[in-house]
Amino acid sequence: MIKNITGVKGIKVWGAHSGVKSMRRDLALIYSEVPAAAAATFTQNKVQAEPIKLTKKHLKNNRAQVIVCNAGNANACTGEQGKQGAEAMAKAVSDGLGIPKEDVIVASTGLIGEKFPTEEVVEGIHTSIPKLSDDPKAGSFVANAILTTDTFAKEGFVEFEWEGKAISIGGIAKGSGMIHPNMATMLSFVVTDIAIDEKLLEKALKYCVERSFNMITVDGDTSTNDMVAILANGLAGNKKVESTDDPLYEKFREKLMEILIYLAKLIVSDGEGASKFIEYRVSKAKTETTARTLVRAISDSVLVKTAMFGRDPNWGRIIAACGNAGINFNYKKANLYLGDSENSIEVLKKGTPTDFDKNYMKKLLRESNICIHLEVNTGNAEAVGWGSDLTTDYVMFNSVYTT
């Protein structure tokens, strides 16, 4: 069986059905047998769910041992009742495992504004703790237990050797709609057995999230519950990473980036109603920040998304989006390419339209994997982002989401 999150040393998990969702697993537990360095990034939405508020308090010391997440109810905009529900989740884990409640990361996903089903979730925690397991099947259970509108579970695992020590990173994610740069209705939980300083772990996570989950978009909406959390329990037995100058720090960050990008792409490929996976690449920019800003401007454009859905080579929408990015952009220096993942056609060369075959272009745009590549020609920096088209199916799905 392919390794998943349970392939990380000292990690046990379980995914259960607590009754919040009908006929589907809806409660996830991820447990490190020893206390771990911990870090997280959160939604930028000013309206934040109760578990986000609680987890921010718990992670002030960058230490944790358990991640608990329920699906089916976001516990957002739920007032005092919801606050007590999030705290009850942490207490149930604390009591059941004999650890401080401050060492519990709490997350939720689902409908906003619904009364939180505290009793069902707490009971689910109590019955799940004795079932915690490092069996790969349990890893699949926990990946399925955090899903909402997703159509498939999203799992990833990487490992590498360093000075005779095997170091592993495993992760799961969920997300399908309300996906937008700066995170959205998405969750990702990552565990690793590397020994690393808490602040360096946080630094690496933020760096990688900025270039993975913060570079995807489906519909331009950010949510109230988004979180990427990581535990590093040190059980790989490597010499602890305590400096960015340590070559192992760079190697770990490279592998962490690999798994986060993999999970981020899975989220985009599961975009609600999506018919195309689109890669947005900006190269030869003055700075990486400039390149990322342009990627986000293009990928967030509703007109670009709809053009890709309709196989319309209307590249003027892409250039217009760049002009609305809030940075200096000189289209007269730019080259622009459109096509599928294997072939592309130059449609703009140094600001001048090319005479391309529109029928052949439409043929390329029928493919399920599309690439939009902009060369800014002002420097050597680049950035990549990922998104989906905007379809009639998306509109229909979200027009009856709660009914």
N, C-alpha and C positions, 0 to 999 in steps of 0.2 A: 504493500500500500504506500502511496506517495506520502511523504512526511507533511505534516501541517503544524499548527501551533503547539501541539503536544510533543513535537520533536525537540523542543527547547528544554534543556535540563531543569528539573525542579518545578515544572509547570503542570498543573492539573486543572481540568475544566469540566464543565457540564452545561448542557443546554436542555431546558425543561419546558413543559407546557403547564403554566400556572392557571390558565383559564381566562386571562385577559383577552387573548385572541382565540377565535374559534378554530379548533382542529389544527393548531400550528404551534410549534415551540415559540415561546415568548419571554424566556428568562435565561440569561447567560451569566455564568460565573467563571472567572479566570483567576486562579490562585497560584501564588508562588510559595513554595514550601519554606522559604526564608524571606525576611524583609528585603525589599529591593529599592534601588534608586528609582525615582519616578519623575515623569514630566508629562506635560500635556499642553496642547494648544486648543483654543476655543473659538466659537463663533464670534464674529464681530457685530452681530445684531445687538442693538441696545436692549431688546427684550430678550431676556435669558431665562431658560427653564430652571426650576428649583435644583435639579441635580448639578447643573453647571455651577450655580452659586455655592453649593455645598462642597463640590470637588475643588474649587478654587481655594477654599479655606483649608481643606485637608492637605493640599499639595504645597502649602507654604514652606514646608521643610524638605520638599522634594523626596519624600519617602512614602512608599505604599506597599501593600502586599496582595491586595485583591481588587479586581474590577468586577462590579456587578451592574448589569444592564437589563432593563425590561423593555419589551416592544409592545406596541399597541396603544400606548398612552404616553404622550410627551411630557406630562407633568409640567406644563408651561402655562402661565396665566391661571394658576390654580390657587393662589393666595396662601393663607396659613395652612389650609388642609394639605396642599401639595408640599409645602415646606416640611411639615411633619411626616409626610409620606416618604420623602427622600431621606430624612433622618432615620426613619424606621427601617429603611433598607440597609443603611450603614450599621445600625444597631443589631439587626438580625444577623448580618454577616459577622460582626464583632462577637456576638454571643456564641454563635455556632462554631467559630473557629478559635475563639480565645485570643483574639488580637485586638489592639486598640481600634476604636471606630474611626479614628483619624487616619488609619492606614487603609481605608476603603475608598476607592474611586467609584462614584455613583454616576450612572448615565441612564437616559431614557430616550425613547423614540416612539413616535406615533402621532395621534391627533392632539392638537393644541386646544386647551380650554375645556377639556373634559375632566370631571372629578377623578382624582387619582385613586385607583383600586388598591389601596394600601394592604388591606387584609389578604387579598389573593396573592399579591407579590411577596409579602412577608412569608406567607405559608409556603409559597414556592421555593423561597430561599432555604427555609428550614428543611424541606424534603430533598433539596438538591445537594446540600453540603455533604451528606454521607455518600453521595454518588460521584463525587469529584474523582476524575480518572485521567491518566496519561495515555489512554488508549486512543489511537487515531480516530476511531469512530466517535469518541467524545468530542474530538476536535471539530468534526463535521457537524455534530449536534450544536455546539456553541456558535459556529458560524451561521447556522440556520436560525438560531434563536434571536438574533438581533435584526432580522429582516422585517421590512414593512411592505412597501409596494414592489420591492425587488422581485425579479423572476428567478434569480439563482444566487447561491451563496458565493461569497468572495473570500478566497483564502490564498495565502502566499507563504513561502518558506525559502530561506536561503541559508547556506552555511559555508564556512571557510576555515582554513587552518592557519594558525599563527603561532610560530615557535613551539610546535608540537601540541598545541591546544586546539580542540575543535570548538568553534564559536558559531552559535545558531541564532537566527532571527526568524520568528514566526508572527504572522498577523492575520487579522480578519477585518472586513469592512462591510458597510452597508450604505446604500444610497441609490436613488433612481430618479427622484424628482427634487425640486428646490435645491439644485446644485449650481453653485456659482463661486467664482474666486473669492477668497477670504472665508472659504468653507461654507457649507450649506447643510441641507438635511442629510448629513452623512456622519457616520461614526467609524472610527478605526481604532482597534486595540492591538498593540504590538508588544511582544515579549522577547527578551533576549537574555542569554546567560553570560554576556560579557561583564567583566568587572570594570566599572567606569565611574568617575567622579560624577556626583549628581548634577552639578552645574554644567559640566561638559555634555552630559546626556541631554539636558534641556537645550543647550546650544546646538547640538547636532540635530535634534528633532525639529527645532524651529527652522533651521537652514533647509532641511529636506522637505518639510511641509510646504514651505514657500515655493519650492520648485516642483511639487507634485500635486497635492490636494488643492493648493491655492492656484493651480494653473488649469483647473478643469471647470467646465460650465455646461449645464444642460438648458436651463431656462431663465437664468438671471436673477433668481430669488435666493436670498440667504435665510436660514432658519434660526430657530431659537435654541437648538439642542446640540449643535455640532461640536464634536470633540475628537481629537486624536490623542490617545494616551499610550505611554510606553512604560514598561517595567524592565529593569535590568538587575538580575539577582546575583550576578557574579559567580555562578556555579561552574562556569567554563574553566575557572582556575587560572586564567591569565594574570600576568602582572597588571595591577590596576592602572587604567589609563587616567592620568592626572594632568595632562598637558596637551594642548593642541599641537605641540611639536612632536608628540609621540606618533611615529608612523602608523601605529595601530588605530589611532583616532581617525586618521584619514581613510584607512581601509574600512573601518566600521561605518563611517559616514557614507562611503561609497556603496556599501552593501545595504545600509538602511535606505538610501535613496532608491536603490534598485527595487526593493520590495514595496516601497510607498508608491513609486510610479506604476508598478505593476497593478497594485490595488486600485489606484486612481483611474487607470485605464479601464479596469473592470467595471467601475462605477459608471463611467461614460458609456461603455458598451451596453449597459443596462438602462440607459436613459429612457424615461417614460415616453412611449410612442415613437421612439427614435427609429429611423431607417438607415442612418448613416453615422459612421464614426469619422470625425474630422480631426486631423492633426494640423495645428497652426504653428508655423515656424517663422521666426523673424531672425535674420542673420545680418552680419556686417553693420550692426548698430554701434552707436558711440559708447553706450554702457549697457550692462545687463538689465538694469532698472528700466532703461528706455525700451529695450527689447521686450521685457515682460509687460510693460504698459501697453505696447502696441498689440501684443498677442491678446491681451485681455480685451482691448477695444474691439478688435476684429471678432473674437469669439463670442463676445457679448451682444453683437449686433443682431437684432431680430431680422433685419432685412438680409443679412448674410446667411443666417440660418435657413430662412425660408427659400432663398435662392438655391441653396444646396439641396433642399428638399425637392424643389422643382427642376433640378438639373439645369438651372439657368446660369450661363457663364457671365453674369452681370458683375464684372470685376470692379466697376465703378463704386459699388457699395462698399467694397473692401477698402479702397482708397479713401472714401468719405469717412469711414469709421476711424481710420488712422488720423484724419484731420480733426476728429472730435475727441482725440485721446488726451487732450490737455497738455501736450508737450510739443516742442518744435518738430515739425515733420515737413520735409521738402520732397514732394512726390516726384519732382523733376530729376531727382537723383536715384529714384527707386526702380527696381526690377520686380515684377510680380509673376509668379508661376501658379497655375491651377492644374489639377489632374487627380488621378487616383494614386494609390500607394506605390505603383510601379512606374507610371509615366506622368510627365507633366509638360505643359505647354507655356511658353513665355507669352504673356498677354500685354505686358508693359515693359518697355526697355528704356531706362533713363528718362522716365516720364512721358515717353511717346508710345501710343498704342501700336501693337503689332498686328499684322494681317494674318490671323490664325484661322484655322478651319473650325468653324463653330459647330458643325455637325459632328466632327470627330471629338470636339470638346464635350458635347452633350453625351456622347457615347462613354467617355471617361467618367463623367459625373453620374452615370447610372450605377457605378460601382458602390459597394457598401463602405469602402474605406477611401476617404478623400483627403487630399493634402493641399493646403494653401501655404505658399512660401513667399515671403516678402524679403527682398534684399534692400536694406536701407542705404547702404554704401556710404556710411559716415564713420565706420570704425570696424572693430573685430568681434564685438560681443554678440551673443545670440541667446535666444530663449525658445522654449517649446511649450505649447499648451494643447489641450485636447477638449473636444466638445462634440455635440451632436446636432443634427438638424432639428427644425421645429415643424412638427407635422400636424395634420388634422387629427390624428389619433391622440396626440398629446392634449389637444384642446378638448376632445370628447372625454378622455379619461379624467381630466382635472375638473371638468364641469359637473361631474357627479361623484366627486371623491368621497363625500360623507353620506351620500344618499343611494 
